[in-house]
Amino acid sequence: MAYILNLETATKNCSVSLAQDGELVFIREFAGQGYSHAELLHVYIEEAVEQAGITYKDLSAIAVSQGPGSYTGLRIGASAAKGFCYALSIP
């Protein structure tokens, strides 16, 4: 089973979804007026893993948006993805 964690932080929306073999199994999105990516992103990632009943080691890959969008938002998403990918040795 392939689990792919998807991160979107390019706009004011902050969203995390988890797909298993191409089927969406979790989605969480904040669509507010401010930028809350730094506060919400890791909370949403943890919720995704817990609700799917998997561990971080079960993730096969992480997809992150490339923009265009907020430079800071993009850096938050890319940094989170890079940290997880490095720790888990996944693409």
Secondary structure, DSSP 8 states (H G I E B T S, - for coil): --EEEEEE-SSSEEEEEEEETTEEEEEEEEE-SS--HHHHHHHHHHHHHHHHT--GGGEEEEEE---SS-HHHHHHHHHHHHHHHHHHT--
